[in-house]
Amino acid sequence: MTPQDASTATLKLCQRAPVIPVLVIDDASIARQLAEALVAGGLTALEVTLRTDAALDAIREMAQVPGGHVGAGTLLTPADVAAAIDAGALFGVSPGATDRLLDAVEEADLPTLPGAATSSEAMRLLERGYSVQKFFPAEANGGVAALKAIGAPIPQVRFCPTGGVTPQNAPEYLKLSNTLCVGGSWVAPKDLIARGDWDAITALARAAASLSR
């Protein structure tokens, strides 16, 4: 998959809904119910971060949910790419980008949102062919003001800002012309997951899916 094809695929992914849930899952047994709750609320692109031992099994469970489009976040190495694909991930997300990682996702035909934190990083990815990128960590890197400033000289790149995005600041990000969607964890809080309150998570997802962009 060429970077241009990857960007076309991730553009469509980001257009599914204004929010991509960023999920840290410790117990794969709840993964399917969580995915069903989020999809029922209108959030169909789901990022499971590879930060826990349960992540790959969670992706396997979520991949079976009708209407869902599950991907793997925190891709760092070619081994992560292979494991994510084996688990059923349909897309990838990385906090940054290295040539070794980009070579791996391109060879594996895995559409991926590569991370950029600065204008130089965004330019380097654009030079390689990636016009859709992840802005991370968004708030720590200056938030809405920084992303707006990057967009002025580099309008060719569009972003999914992630990291510190909340229901309060998400609308400000989504107003930016270079923002396609945002990534956020607030739609699946740990306390609701622990209680198995799937209706409440669906309600949060529905509110997120209704955000204007």
Order of alpha helices (4+ residues) and beta strands (2+ residues): alpha-beta-alpha-beta-alpha-beta-alpha-beta-alpha-beta-beta-alpha-beta-alpha-beta-alpha-beta-alpha-alpha
